[in-house]
Amino acid sequence: MASVTRYQEIDRFGYLAVAKTENPSLTHNGVTVSGSPTTRLRFLGLLFWMGGGVVLTLAWMGMAELAYVDGQMPFLVSGGAAGLALVVVGSTLVLSAAMFDAAERGAQRTAELLKQAADEAADARALAEPAEDDVKSGAAAA
């Protein structure tokens, strides 16, 4: 069995399942971020949300200083569009992290169920084999 970054192959069925590996953390300038890609996506999405909020706030503050609409339009168009774009990108990152988490949990649960089914089949085979041996030895003795 060769281990790949986050996944481990199950020989019996050939499916991929989440392996319980150590989760290294990344430290940059004193900030520690978990090694999980979904955690990084969530963190990046929150940064985009905050950046979008800052851009929208700055656009509103610039627009609020002017009393005429012609002067407010550049703030509205550039700041509003950029701020909303940042919020949409952040939302996409957070939602994709949630989808990846759900997919990982589903793959892990599927792997557990397949392993449990294989173990039960092996147990049933082990229980059936001695009975067949008893029948063969009983027929040989007679």
C-alpha positions in Angstrom: 0.0 0.0 0.0 1.5 3.3 -1.1 0.4 6.3 0.9 -0.5 9.5 -1.0 -0.6 12.9 0.6 -4.0 12.7 2.4 -5.5 9.5 1.1 -4.8 5.9 1.5 -5.8 3.1 -1.0 -7.8 0.2 0.3 -6.5 -2.9 -1.5 -9.6 -5.1 -1.2 -11.9 -2.7 -3.1 -9.6 -0.2 -4.7 -11.5 2.8 -3.2 -9.8 5.8 -1.8 -10.6 6.8 1.8 -9.4 9.5 4.1 -6.4 8.3 6.0 -5.9 9.3 9.6 -2.5 11.0 9.2 -0.9 13.6 11.2 -2.1 17.1 10.4 1.0 19.3 10.2 0.5 23.0 10.9 1.9 25.9 9.0 3.5 28.8 10.9 4.1 32.1 9.1 5.1 35.2 11.0 3.9 33.8 14.2 0.4 32.8 12.9 -0.3 29.1 12.9 -2.7 27.8 10.4 -3.8 24.1 10.4 -2.4 21.9 7.7 -5.9 21.0 6.5 -6.7 22.5 3.1 -10.3 23.1 4.1 -9.2 25.1 7.1 -6.9 27.2 4.8 -9.8 27.7 2.4 -12.1 28.9 5.2 -9.3 31.2 6.5 -8.7 32.6 3.0 -12.5 33.1 2.5 -12.8 35.0 5.8 -9.9 37.2 4.7 -11.6 38.0 1.4 -14.8 38.8 3.3 -13.0 41.2 5.6 -11.2 42.7 2.6 -14.5 43.2 0.8 -16.0 44.8 3.9 -13.1 47.2 4.1 -13.3 48.2 0.4 -17.1 48.7 0.7 -16.6 50.8 3.8 -13.9 53.0 2.2 -16.1 53.4 -0.9 -19.0 54.5 1.3 -16.8 56.9 3.2 -15.5 58.4 0.0 -19.0 58.7 -1.4 -20.4 60.2 1.8 -18.1 63.2 1.5 -19.5 64.3 -1.8 -22.9 66.0 -2.2 -23.2 65.6 -6.0 -24.0 62.3 -7.7 -21.4 62.8 -10.5 -18.6 62.7 -7.9 -20.2 59.7 -6.0 -20.4 57.4 -9.1 -16.7 56.5 -9.3 -16.8 55.5 -5.6 -19.9 53.5 -6.2 -18.7 51.7 -9.3 -15.1 51.0 -8.4 -15.4 50.5 -4.6 -18.8 48.8 -4.7 -18.0 46.4 -7.5 -14.6 45.5 -6.0 -16.0 45.1 -2.5 -18.9 42.9 -3.7 -16.5 40.8 -5.9 -14.3 40.2 -2.8 -17.3 39.1 -0.8 -18.5 36.7 -3.5 -15.0 35.2 -3.8 -14.8 34.8 -0.1 -18.2 33.1 0.0 -17.2 30.8 -2.8 -14.1 29.7 -0.8 -16.0 29.1 2.4 -18.7 27.1 0.6 -16.2 25.0 -1.3 -14.4 24.3 2.0 -17.7 23.1 3.5 -18.3 20.9 0.4 -14.8 19.4 0.7 -15.4 18.6 4.3 -18.7 16.9 3.5 -17.1 14.9 0.7 -14.3 13.8 3.0 -16.7 12.7 5.7 -18.8 10.8 3.1 -15.7 9.1 1.8 -14.5 8.2 5.3 -17.9 6.8 6.2 -18.1 4.8 3.0 -14.6 3.4 3.6 -15.7 2.4 7.2 -18.8 0.7 5.9 -16.9 -1.2 3.2 -14.3 -2.3 5.8 -17.0 -3.4 8.2 -18.8 -5.3 5.4 -15.5 -7.0 4.4 -14.8 -7.9 8.0 -18.3 -9.4 8.4 -17.8 -11.3 5.2 -14.5 -12.7 6.4 -16.0 -13.6 9.7 -18.9 -15.4 8.0 -16.4 -17.2 5.7 -14.3 -18.2 8.8 -17.4 -19.6 10.5 -18.5 -21.5 7.4 -15.2 -23.1 6.7 -14.9 -25.3 9.9 -18.4 -26.6 9.3 -17.4 -27.7 5.8 -14.3 -29.4 7.2 -16.5 -31.2 9.8 -18.7 -32.5 7.0 -15.8 -33.7 5.0 -14.1 -35.4 8.0 -17.4 -37.0 9.0 -17.9 -38.4 5.5 -14.3 -39.7 5.4 -14.7 -41.4 8.8 -17.9 -43.2 7.6 
